[in-house]
Amino acid sequence: ITVAELLIAVEDFDNFTADNDPYAEHDFGVIKLSGDTFFWKFDYYDLDLQMHSPDPTDTNVTTRVLTIMLADEY
């Protein structure tokens, strides 16, 4: 599995439901590739990456960070 394959899978993910996305933020998902299960999550930080963004919808004050990890490492 390559980083590009993982990023494409995250980009293509659209299986959001009330169970896995209760706040309709579309910032977490589970994908399966080549027999491995991965969790992905977007977090929203201030521009200095010191604390949460004061307004995650405003790109002028927000840095988005994507984390992808093997589910069995959680």
N, CA and C of each residue as an Amber inpcrd file, in Angstrom:
protein
   222
   0.8540000  -1.1800000   0.0000000   0.0000000   0.0000000   0.0000000
   0.8930000   1.2340000   0.0000000   0.5720000   2.1660000  -0.8660000
   1.3540000   3.4010000  -0.9360000   0.5930000   4.5450000  -0.2680000
   1.3070000   5.6030000   0.0460000   0.6800000   6.7980000   0.6020000
  -0.3670000   7.3250000  -0.3710000  -0.0490000   7.3030000  -1.6600000
  -1.0010000   7.7840000  -2.6670000  -2.2940000   6.9730000  -2.6320000
  -2.1940000   5.6630000  -2.4920000  -3.3910000   4.8190000  -2.4180000
  -4.2260000   5.1570000  -1.1870000  -3.5640000   5.3840000  -0.0700000
  -4.2780000   5.7590000   1.1540000  -4.9850000   7.1020000   0.9920000
  -4.2960000   8.0710000   0.4210000  -4.8930000   9.3930000   0.2370000
  -6.0800000   9.3390000  -0.7150000  -5.9740000   8.5640000  -1.7650000
  -7.0980000   8.4060000  -2.6950000  -8.2870000   7.7630000  -1.9940000
  -8.0220000   6.7580000  -1.1630000  -9.0990000   6.0910000  -0.4330000
  -9.7930000   7.0510000   0.5340000  -9.0270000   7.9060000   1.2040000
  -9.6230000   8.9070000   2.0910000 -10.4420000   9.8920000   1.2720000
  -9.8800000  10.3470000   0.1730000 -10.5920000  11.2970000  -0.6880000
 -11.8950000  10.7090000  -1.2190000 -11.8890000   9.4310000  -1.5390000
 -13.0700000   8.7790000  -2.1130000 -14.0860000   8.3390000  -1.0630000
 -13.7140000   8.3660000   0.2160000 -14.5970000   7.8650000   1.2710000
 -15.8830000   8.6790000   1.3120000 -17.0110000   7.9860000   1.2880000
 -18.3000000   8.6810000   1.3820000 -19.3300000   7.8850000   2.1860000
 -18.8470000   6.9450000   2.9940000 -19.7360000   6.0890000   3.7660000
 -20.0410000   6.7000000   5.1350000 -20.4550000   7.9640000   5.1470000
 -20.7860000   8.6370000   6.3920000 -22.2180000   8.2980000   6.7800000
 -22.3910000   7.9060000   8.0320000 -23.7210000   7.5710000   8.5440000
 -23.9170000   8.2650000   9.8890000 -25.1230000   8.1930000  10.3980000
 -25.3920000   8.7760000  11.7220000 -24.5680000   8.0800000  12.7970000
 -24.2440000   6.8090000  12.5870000 -23.4520000   6.0740000  13.5770000
 -21.9830000   6.4820000  13.5810000 -21.3840000   6.6570000  12.3920000
 -19.9450000   6.9550000  12.3500000 -19.6490000   8.4420000  12.1670000
 -20.6830000   9.2490000  11.9930000 -20.5060000  10.6880000  11.8020000
 -21.6720000  11.4390000  12.4490000 -21.8450000  11.3070000  13.7700000
 -23.0370000  11.8460000  14.4300000 -23.1830000  13.3620000  14.3420000
 -22.0870000  14.0880000  14.1250000 -22.1600000  15.5440000  14.0530000
 -22.0510000  16.0640000  12.6210000 -22.0630000  15.1360000  11.6480000
 -22.0080000  15.4770000  10.2190000 -20.7820000  16.3290000   9.8790000
 -19.6630000  16.0250000  10.5310000 -18.4330000  16.7700000  10.2710000
 -17.5660000  16.1230000   9.1990000 -17.8190000  14.8610000   8.8880000
 -17.0580000  14.1470000   7.8460000 -15.5520000  14.2330000   8.0910000
 -15.1430000  14.0550000   9.3430000 -13.7270000  14.2060000   9.6780000
 -13.0790000  12.9210000  10.1780000 -13.7820000  11.7900000  10.0830000
 -13.2490000  10.5090000  10.5190000 -13.8160000   9.4120000   9.6360000
 -12.9880000   8.4000000   9.3590000 -13.4740000   7.2660000   8.5940000
 -12.6000000   6.0420000   8.7830000 -13.1190000   4.9270000   8.3340000
 -12.4180000   3.6490000   8.3700000 -12.3740000   3.1290000   6.9370000
 -11.1880000   2.7660000   6.4840000 -11.0380000   2.2240000   5.1330000
 -10.2740000   0.9040000   5.2080000 -10.5480000   0.0520000   4.2470000
  -9.8480000  -1.2270000   4.1500000  -9.1510000  -1.2950000   2.8040000
  -7.8530000  -1.5970000   2.8440000  -7.0490000  -1.7360000   1.6340000
  -6.1380000  -2.9440000   1.7900000  -6.1300000  -3.7880000   0.8060000
  -5.2260000  -4.9460000   0.7770000  -5.2500000  -5.7460000   2.0750000
  -6.4340000  -5.8960000   2.6460000  -6.5740000  -6.6810000   3.8620000
  -6.2660000  -5.9570000   5.1520000  -5.8280000  -4.7060000   5.0660000
  -5.5350000  -3.9020000   6.2610000  -6.6530000  -2.8900000   6.4900000
  -6.9350000  -2.6100000   7.7530000  -7.9260000  -1.6040000   8.1140000
  -7.2040000  -0.3750000   8.6410000  -7.6190000   0.7810000   8.1500000
  -7.0120000   2.0570000   8.5280000  -8.0700000   2.9980000   9.0740000
  -7.7020000   3.7620000  10.0960000  -8.5100000   4.8780000  10.5700000
  -7.9000000   6.1510000   9.9990000  -8.7560000   7.0860000   9.6330000
  -8.2590000   8.4070000   9.2530000  -9.0770000   9.4630000   9.9950000
  -8.4220000  10.5930000  10.2750000  -9.0620000  11.6480000  11.0540000
  -8.4640000  12.9880000  10.6890000  -9.3380000  13.9700000  10.4650000
  -8.8970000  15.3500000  10.3000000  -9.0380000  16.0680000  11.6290000
  -8.0140000  16.8220000  11.9950000  -8.0790000  17.6960000  13.1650000
  -7.8420000  19.1200000  12.6870000  -8.3760000  20.0670000  13.4520000
  -8.3550000  21.4670000  13.0510000  -7.6280000  22.2820000  14.1120000
  -6.4580000  22.7960000  13.7400000  -5.6190000  23.5410000  14.6690000
  -5.5150000  25.0050000  14.2680000  -5.0550000  25.8080000  15.2280000
  -4.7350000  27.1860000  14.8820000  -3.5070000  27.1740000  13.9640000
  -3.1470000  28.3200000  13.4440000  -2.0580000  28.3720000  12.4700000
  -0.7040000  28.0000000  13.0540000  -0.5540000  28.1200000  14.3650000
   0.7020000  27.7510000  15.0270000   0.7230000  26.2940000  15.4770000
  -0.3370000  25.5680000  15.1940000  -0.4750000  24.1560000  15.5860000
  -0.3210000  23.9690000  17.0940000  -0.7950000  24.9420000  17.8650000
  -0.6780000  24.8910000  19.3190000  -1.9750000  24.4800000  20.0100000
  -3.1150000  24.8020000  19.4090000  -4.4090000  24.4920000  20.0150000
  -5.4510000  24.3500000  18.9090000  -6.6420000  23.9870000  19.3080000
  -7.7050000  23.8500000  18.3210000  -7.9840000  25.1870000  17.6570000
  -8.4270000  25.1260000  16.4150000  -8.7460000  26.3330000  15.6810000
  -9.9290000  27.0570000  16.3220000  -9.8850000  28.3800000  16.3500000
 -11.0300000  29.1210000  16.8700000 -12.2440000  29.0140000  15.9460000
 -12.0090000  28.7230000  14.6710000 -13.1080000  28.5650000  13.7040000
 -12.6450000  27.6020000  12.6160000 -12.9170000  26.3030000  12.7680000
 -12.4470000  25.3120000  11.7950000 -12.9140000  25.5440000  10.3610000
 -13.9520000  26.3380000  10.1810000 -14.4430000  26.5970000   8.8270000
 -13.6770000  27.7220000   8.1300000 -12.8620000  28.4460000   8.8740000
 -12.1270000  29.5890000   8.3270000 -10.6770000  29.1980000   8.0520000
 -10.3310000  29.0670000   6.7780000  -8.9730000  28.6700000   6.4060000
  -7.9260000  29.7330000   6.7370000  -8.3600000  30.9490000   7.0420000
  -7.4150000  32.0020000   7.4270000  -6.8810000  31.8210000   8.8410000
  -7.5590000  31.0030000   9.6510000  -7.1280000  30.7840000  11.0350000
  -6.9670000  29.3030000  11.3610000  -7.0370000  28.4540000  10.3360000
  -7.0550000  27.0200000  10.5720000  -6.0160000  26.2850000   9.7340000
  -5.3210000  25.3490000  10.3760000  -4.4810000  24.3800000   9.6870000
  -5.1190000  23.0220000   9.8970000  -5.4140000  22.3400000   8.8180000
  -6.0110000  21.0110000   8.9140000  -4.9100000  19.9590000   8.8660000
  -5.0060000  18.9870000   9.7600000  -4.0190000  17.9150000   9.8420000
  -4.7370000  16.5890000   9.6580000  -4.2560000  15.7930000   8.7070000
  -4.8130000  14.4720000   8.4490000  -3.9020000  13.4200000   9.0570000
  -4.4850000  12.5520000   9.8730000  -3.7640000  11.4200000  10.4310000
  -4.3680000  10.1460000   9.8750000  -3.5140000   9.2490000   9.3730000
  -3.9480000   7.9450000   8.9060000  -3.1160000   6.9120000   9.6620000
  -3.7940000   5.9070000  10.2310000  -3.0620000   4.9120000  10.9930000
  -3.7030000   3.5510000  10.8220000  -2.9070000   2.5100000  11.0010000
  -3.4380000   1.1570000  11.0270000  -4.3580000   1.0160000  12.2390000
  -5.5260000   0.4430000  12.0200000  -6.4910000   0.3000000  13.0990000
  -5.9360000  -0.5240000  14.2430000  -5.1300000  -1.5230000  13.9460000
  -4.6070000  -2.3720000  15.0230000  -3.5070000  -1.6950000  15.8370000
  -3.1020000  -0.4960000  15.4530000  -2.1370000   0.2700000  16.2470000
  -2.8330000   1.2370000  17.2070000  -4.1640000   1.3020000  17.1210000
  -4.9110000   2.2250000  17.9780000  -5.0170000   1.6910000  19.3780000
